[in-house]
Amino acid sequence: MTTNESVVGSGALSTGVVITGGASGIGLATARALAQAGRPVALWDINQAKAVSEAARIADEFGCAAVGVGVDLSDPSLYAAALRTTRSALTDIGGLVHAAGVVDTGSLDGVTVDVWDLGINTHLRPLILLIKELLPDFEANPGSAIVGIASINATLGNAVNPVYSAAKGGMLSMVRSLADRLGPAGIRINCVSPGQILTPMLQPTVDALPAGAFERRILLGRLGHPDEVARAVRFLLSAEASYITAAELVVDGGNISSQRM
Ligand SMILES: NC(=O)c1ccc[n+]([C@@H]2O[C@H](COP(=O)([O-])OP(=O)(O)OC[C@H]3O[C@@H](n4cnc5c(N)ncnc54)[C@H](O)[C@@H]3O)[C@@H](O)[C@H]2O)c1
């Protein structure tokens, strides 16, 4: 059987990508990695000032279109305005990365309705609502693809963050369902599950634990860098990943698979 180049693609895609949580950590590293490959980017973040300044830095450094958009993703009534700003700044939108996140640290004892709502409405609900909003853009642009940033906590049991773990586990199964819905249109959707990546989210935990607490378990013996996750996301959004959908790509330096004590 031969493959159809117009379907599988082999060249670089040049459509724009919306990156939630784009002002910091993994989202920012992803926006930079995509811009470096020539893809216009929209950095959506609750921290509007940082989204705007990082987008300006990206446009300056890589010479591509980049826009920073202030939006609280837990409030869907704000999406329409953010989409208007994005569509007027980027010619075409052919990608979405949902990296915005918060983490609960209070275990079962700290769970309240507000903690539950914040976790689910930051990690899980925006992914499906944004895909629904962006579907016409994706359908109009061959090669469109989506990446949800899940976590190894979707699989590992950690007493500290039950809401976070539920949201990330939900993301894995929701992505498989959406892959079925989107597949006939040629739109791919996957998850990337990072392990411990040194970002502003993880830093306080690293500081609070004895030195080497995480590293001891990880087969590569070190924490990850946001760029190492960003490159995996960029791959999944590219034509190089044309036959990959409904998958979880674990980027954890060998953590889930470790039996080290
Ligand atoms: N760092 C890790 O070790 C690690 C591991 C596994 C998964 N992750 C996931 O990676 C993603 C990125 O995390 P990170 O480590 O880069 O953290 P980070 O704190 O550096 O970045 C998260 C970004 O999300 C933004 N954000 C939070 N709530 C928002 C909201 N309601 N609306 C819009 N923006 C919002 C923050 O302002 C911030 O810029 C998260 O989904 C996180 O769960 C991180």
The ligand as an SDF file (V2000), in Angstrom:
LIG
                    3D

 44 48  0  0  0  0  0  0  0  0999 V2000
    6.2550   20.5540   36.1290 N   0  0  0  0  0  0  0  0  0  0  0  0
    5.9840   19.2880   36.2320 C   0  0  0  0  0  0  0  0  0  0  0  0
    6.7370   18.5310   36.8570 O   0  0  0  0  0  0  0  0  0  0  0  0
    4.7570   18.7110   35.5740 C   0  0  0  0  0  0  0  0  0  0  0  0
    4.6010   17.3200   35.5740 C   0  0  0  0  0  0  0  0  0  0  0  0
    3.4860   16.7680   34.9610 C   0  0  0  0  0  0  0  0  0  0  0  0
    2.5430   17.5850   34.3630 C   0  0  0  0  0  0  0  0  0  0  0  0
    2.7130   18.9340   34.3880 N   0  0  0  0  0  0  0  0  0  0  0  0
    1.6830   19.7380   33.7460 C   0  0  0  0  0  0  0  0  0  0  0  0
    2.2820   20.6040   32.8150 O   0  0  0  0  0  0  0  0  0  0  0  0
    1.4570   21.7540   32.6470 C   0  0  0  0  0  0  0  0  0  0  0  0
    2.3360   22.9840   32.7740 C   0  0  0  0  0  0  0  0  0  0  0  0
    2.8340   23.0450   34.0970 O   0  0  0  0  0  0  0  0  0  0  0  0
    4.1960   23.7780   34.4670 P   0  0  0  0  0  0  0  0  0  0  0  0
    4.9620   22.8560   35.3050 O   0  0  0  0  0  0  0  0  0  0  0  0
    4.7850   24.3610   33.2480 O   0  0  0  0  0  0  0  0  0  0  0  0
    3.6180   24.9110   35.4480 O   0  0  0  0  0  0  0  0  0  0  0  0
    3.7530   26.4880   35.4680 P   0  0  0  0  0  0  0  0  0  0  0  0
    3.1660   26.8900   36.7660 O   0  0  0  0  0  0  0  0  0  0  0  0
    5.1370   26.9100   35.1360 O   0  0  0  0  0  0  0  0  0  0  0  0
    2.7990   26.9460   34.2620 O   0  0  0  0  0  0  0  0  0  0  0  0
    1.4060   26.8470   34.3420 C   0  0  0  0  0  0  0  0  0  0  0  0
    0.8110   28.0610   33.6570 C   0  0  0  0  0  0  0  0  0  0  0  0
   -0.6150   27.8950   33.6640 O   0  0  0  0  0  0  0  0  0  0  0  0
   -1.1790   29.1680   33.9190 C   0  0  0  0  0  0  0  0  0  0  0  0
   -2.5380   29.0080   34.4570 N   0  0  0  0  0  0  0  0  0  0  0  0
   -2.8990   28.4550   35.6410 C   0  0  0  0  0  0  0  0  0  0  0  0
   -4.2220   28.5310   35.8050 N   0  0  0  0  0  0  0  0  0  0  0  0
   -4.7320   29.1350   34.6930 C   0  0  0  0  0  0  0  0  0  0  0  0
   -6.0330   29.5010   34.2720 C   0  0  0  0  0  0  0  0  0  0  0  0
   -7.1180   29.2720   35.0320 N   0  0  0  0  0  0  0  0  0  0  0  0
   -6.1780   30.1130   33.0780 N   0  0  0  0  0  0  0  0  0  0  0  0
   -5.1050   30.3630   32.3000 C   0  0  0  0  0  0  0  0  0  0  0  0
   -3.8400   30.0550   32.6440 N   0  0  0  0  0  0  0  0  0  0  0  0
   -3.6550   29.4380   33.8310 C   0  0  0  0  0  0  0  0  0  0  0  0
   -0.2330   29.7950   34.9330 C   0  0  0  0  0  0  0  0  0  0  0  0
   -0.3960   31.2060   35.0090 O   0  0  0  0  0  0  0  0  0  0  0  0
    1.1230   29.3770   34.3730 C   0  0  0  0  0  0  0  0  0  0  0  0
    1.6310   30.3250   33.4640 O   0  0  0  0  0  0  0  0  0  0  0  0
    0.3670   21.6580   33.7180 C   0  0  0  0  0  0  0  0  0  0  0  0
   -0.8220   21.1790   33.1420 O   0  0  0  0  0  0  0  0  0  0  0  0
    0.9240   20.6450   34.6840 C   0  0  0  0  0  0  0  0  0  0  0  0
   -0.0870   19.9710   35.3600 O   0  0  0  0  0  0  0  0  0  0  0  0
    3.7880   19.5070   34.9830 C   0  0  0  0  0  0  0  0  0  0  0  0
  1  2  1  0
  2  3  2  0
  2  4  1  0
  4  5  1  0
  4 44  2  0
  5  6  2  0
  6  7  1  0
  7  8  2  0
  8  9  1  0
  8 44  1  0
  9 10  1  0
  9 42  1  0
 10 11  1  0
 11 12  1  0
 11 40  1  0
 12 13  1  0
 13 14  1  0
 14 15  2  0
 14 16  1  0
 14 17  1  0
 17 18  1  0
 18 19  2  0
 18 20  1  0
 18 21  1  0
 21 22  1  0
 22 23  1  0
 23 24  1  0
 23 38  1  0
 24 25  1  0
 25 26  1  0
 25 36  1  0
 26 27  1  0
 26 35  1  0
 27 28  2  0
 28 29  1  0
 29 30  1  0
 29 35  2  0
 30 31  1  0
 30 32  2  0
 32 33  1  0
 33 34  2  0
 34 35  1  0
 36 37  1  0
 36 38  1  0
 38 39  1  0
 40 41  1  0
 40 42  1  0
 42 43  1  0
M  CHG  2   8   1  16  -1
M  END
$$$$
